[in-house]
Amino acid sequence: MGSLAPYQRKHKVTVVGSGNWGTAIAKIVAENAASNPGIFEEKVEMWVFEEKVEISKTSRHYDPSLPLCQGPQNLTEVINQTHENVKYLPGINLPTNLHANPSLVDAVQDSTILVFNLPHQFIIKTCEQIKGKILPYARGISCIKGVDVNEEGISLFSETIGKILGIYCGALSGANIASEVAQEKWSESSIAYDPPHMDSKAPSPNRSPSSSTENLVQFEHKDVSGQFSRVKLQALPSDYPPVDHAVLKSLFHRPYFHIRVVNDVAGVSLGGALKNVVALAAGWVDGMGWGDNAKAAIMRVGLLEMVKFGEQFFSATINTRTFTEESAGVADLITSCSGGRNFRCAKLSIERKQPIEKVEETELNGQKLQGTLTAVEVNSFLKNQGLEEEFPLLTAVYRVLQGTMSVEDIPSYIER
Amino acid sequence: MGSLAPYQRKHKVTVVGSGNWGTAIAKIVAENAASNPGIFEEKVEMWVFEEKVEISKTSRHYDPSLPLCQGPQNLTEVINQTHENVKYLPGINLPTNLHANPSLVDAVQDSTILVFNLPHQFIIKTCEQIKGKILPYARGISCIKGVDVNEEGISLFSETIGKILGIYCGALSGANIASEVAQEKWSESSIAYDPPHMDSKAPSPNRSPSSSTENLVQFEHKDVSGQFSRVKLQALPSDYPPVDHAVLKSLFHRPYFHIRVVNDVAGVSLGGALKNVVALAAGWVDGMGWGDNAKAAIMRVGLLEMVKFGEQFFSATINTRTFTEESAGVADLITSCSGGRNFRCAKLSIERKQPIEKVEETELNGQKLQGTLTAVEVNSFLKNQGLEEEFPLLTAVYRVLQGTMSVEDIPSYIER
């Protein structure tokens, strides 16, 4: 995998985002860029939303004689000098070939592979800032958990990114607590990537060239909900190694971070969204002191409803075995119901007899729970379809959040 | 469900075994017998291996003026007077219609439903003691976790029981830590029951009557590994309610113990066996401090190998969705990898740097770990088939137990 000699050009990789998960992924990508010099440019860019930080006196980098330690500094400069994201991933050594860049446009320029890893409320704005300023044949990987669900329908963040930027974008998701991955504790993850067959030059039955530009090809693209739309994607020039499953594995797989690459973008993305709703119920049940049997029962029913949700609303493209076989499915569910923040806050809300919003305020330092938001969005969608009763656990979580059902009622409500 | 009026006779139910899980199940069965008087006789028998116990001075039953509290007493007498199994399930009130019986033969006499719940090393001896002394048309349910695996093949304990006694026997298994079930904390469980279609009087394509006795019918029975054998089963007299999924649900389902009845005896039984092997690996990984991601990865791979084991060796009868959908599959795996004894002892063996046999000795009070035994049996079978490499996690657990592989080697060995 170390060399794909026939190609004259190498992929430049940029990570868009630098929170704890963003930085952990940037570390992996930079490590792999360095160890696969035949495929990737060594220097990896990481876009950092610039802010001022101070190196604390207890930090291993503190040395009052250094200019860096004399008052507030730009986060990017601190990262590039100390090779540590002191604000969002303190204590972790970053590879020296990872470059923190405060300019979004500069960071993505000339990159053929864009890795998106930022809170989902910033996705659209960020993409609009770089629209038209990236290589037209770039490819994306979204590490953003969750899906965009509302009354009208469901879309995947990878599709949102792809549509705005006019590129193909896959997804990465798995049982990955960021701090553990950053510490190089062994874990697994899933990448889903299934672009139209253009880069590989394989014939595609849907191919209907409509542009005189040699590399601009129009496809009948079937999105995850089965709808066809015409999209124009530009083929990667043939002097680059094709962005395929093998190249993505070279970019993300580490001895401590085992990757399986699959085609099911919908399954990988849905798993990451719905497991947060299940984790709330698991947290409540654990907070009630109902024990391990009850928690396992909630997770079993949650897994069933995840599979059913996929079958019912993404039947055109989903492989429901993703939920039961891949890290982005059952393993991520297990991790999230063990120590994830949705689980923890839900559990605390029972133990402290506080609304979960109150726990969120005191425990999360201004960050928001993904599960409560997803529960409301999913319910709005299910209600609109008249299908609340078909998904009793997802519905019960919403109702408990609304105060119209109590946790004690969940077992009998979800019984089938 | 409370009444099946047309039937003149009722089922007498006996629970064979009275450890903590046996007593917890006997409690459920007696509660349901009392609340379904149209189907079951109220009095439920529980066979208790007789031993002498003393009521401790701190017990709620201690009263020095009672004969019961003056020196060692028979356990059955203590249970029948205090309605508590003070030895194996202390602190739990048992229904007054549950009768502890020190005579195995007396306890099973005239019973139409026999529930087997005792350590698996006692099954054969116990069945041989009652052979020919039970109703020839009785039906059994085995609550014994595990399967009987050896070099030659695999058999289910329910089949072993059925063969010795000449009756049909199903299985009950699920995410059920006995103490939590006894405390009426909500949980779920699976019952698998799929007898030849005789009791229901439905026509059976395999039916080939060969006896002049009206009720004795010979079947071509296909066992779980797909082999046909001729078995004689006696039909239940028609004045009893048929022993079907609905009746079994009436006998085992409680508001705090939710039952799903399925046909897949092999899947339900295999799940209960193989999850103990996976739990050992989960315990080691947790003991290493590798965190929740790693533990979830082990469980994901374990679930995959459980499904594959079922597909490969029980293809004739298994429904692999049992592993991913039922309590006896993924939920039992989750519970066992959370706080089960195999998990706990494996974790302690790493933390204390002790062989697991040593931990077993000091922690389990003379009881034996099921997982270590199953790992050896399964490996002997896989090795004999030349298939060790096809099941890397099951093989890795065996090798770590043998000292020929270290826990650190597991991630790279199981990577696919």
Interface residues (C-beta under 8 A of the other chain):
Chain A: A175 N176 I177 E180 V181 K185 W186 S187 E188 P255 Y256 H258 R260 G289 W290 G291 D292 N293 A294 K295 A296 A297 M299 R300 L303 L304 T324 E325 E326 S327 V330 A331 D332 I334 T335 S338 G339 P411 S412 E415 R416
Chain B: A175 N176 I177 E180 V181 K185 W186 S187 E188 P255 Y256 H258 R260 G289 W290 G291 D292 N293 A294 K295 A296 A297 M299 R300 L303 L304 T324 E325 E326 S327 V330 A331 D332 I334 T335 S338 G339 P411 S412 E415 R416
